[in-house]
Amino acid sequence: MGVADIVGYQITRANLVGLAHFERAVTRPFNLRPVEFTILQLIHEGQCTTLSQLSKELQMTPPSVSVWLDKLTARRLLRRSKGDTDGRTQHLQLTESGTHLTERAHEALLKGEQQLMAALSPGERVLLLEILHKLCARQAS
């Protein structure tokens, strides 16, 4: 078994641990799937305010992202509006209840992550975040 095989296996295991944590902290109490939470968080942070930005960031086709946006809109967690200069552009904005839910879910996730990360030193936490950021940024480009 090569190093690449071991890394892939460990990333998969860590993903399963992370998903189980997410299920306990966010999915059950707030009825949000990981992709829904990610969409809400990206909009909340102002990183993605259009359908095309979300599609690129999530590496999903615009129609696939639209399905998720429809679900979140039906729950009255976000609004979509057409762009002023280009009617094809959809601007995304959280509703008041969407903002409130996103903030509460984020707090719950962070609280649970403190327990999950307790085994790591502060330096290891910073290093892990840097590595995860690099992996995600590389996939998005």
N, C-alpha and C positions, 0 to 999 in steps of 0.2 A: 504494500500500500504506500503510495507516494505522498509527499507533503500536500499536494493539491487535493488528493482524496481526503486526507485528514481534515484539511481546512473546510472543504465542502461539507463534510459530515458534521463538524463542530458548528458551522454556521446553521445547518439544518436543525441540529439539536437546540441551539440557542434560540432559533426562530420558534420552535415548538414551546419552549419555556416562556418566551415572550408572548406568544399567542394565548397560552393558558393564563398568564398574568393579565393580559388585556381582557380576556373573557370575564375574569373575576372582577376587575376594577371598572370596566367600561361597558362591555356588552350586556351583562346581566342588569346592572342598576340603571343604565341609561338607554338601553335598547339601540346601541350603535355598533355596527360592524366596523372592523378596522378601516375599510375604504371610506365609509361614511364619516368616521371620526377624522380621518386624514384630510378629506375634502373640507370639512368644516374648519379644521385647524389651519389649513393653508389659506383659506379665505379670511379667517379671523386675523391671521398674522399679516395679511396683505400681500403674501407671496404670489398668490394666484387669484386674480379677480376676473378672469375671462375663461370661457370654456376651452379655448385653445391653449392657454397657459396650463390649465389643469390637465388636459390631455397629455401634454408634453411632460409635465412633472410626474404624472402617474404612469406614464408609458402605456396609455390606453387610447383606443380610438375615440374620436369625438362622440360617435353614437353610443358607445359603451358608457362614457362619462355622463352623457345626457340621461341615460336610464337612472343612474345614481342621483343625478340632480333632480329628476322628476320625483323620485322617492322622498328626497329631503324637502323639496318644495311642497309636496302633498302633506308633509308633517309640519309645514309652516316654519321651517328652520332657516330657509333662505329664500331670497327673491332673485329673479332674473329680469333684466331689462335690456332692451336693444340699445346699441351704441348710437350716439347723436350723429356721427358722421358716416358710419357704416352700419346699416341695419342688420347685417349678418353677424356682427359681434354681439355676444351676450355678456353683459356685465353681471357679476355675481356679488351679492351682498347678504350677510346674515341678517335675519330678523332679530328683534329683541330677544325672543325666546331661543333662537338659534345661538346667539351670543352667550346667553345665560347657560344653556345646556353645554356648549363647548367649553366654557370656563370651568364649570363644575366637573365635567368629565376629565378635563386636563388635570385639575387638582387631584382627583381620585387616582389618576394614572401615575402622577408624580409621587404621591404618597406611597403607593404600592411599589414603585420603582426604588424607593429608598430602602425598602426591605430586600428587594432583589439585588441591589448593588452593595449591600452591607459588607459583603465579603471582599470588596475591592478597596484599595487605598484611594485617597483623593487623586493621586497621580495616575493610577490605573484607570480611574473613571474618565479623566480628561483624555487619556490615550485611547480608550475605547470609543469615546464620542468622536474623536478625530478620525479614527479608522472607519467607523460607521458612516460618518459624513463623506469621506472619500469614496467608499463603496457606492453610496447612493448617488453622489454627484457623477461618478463615472458612468453609472447606468443611465442617468438622465441625459447625458451628452451623446 
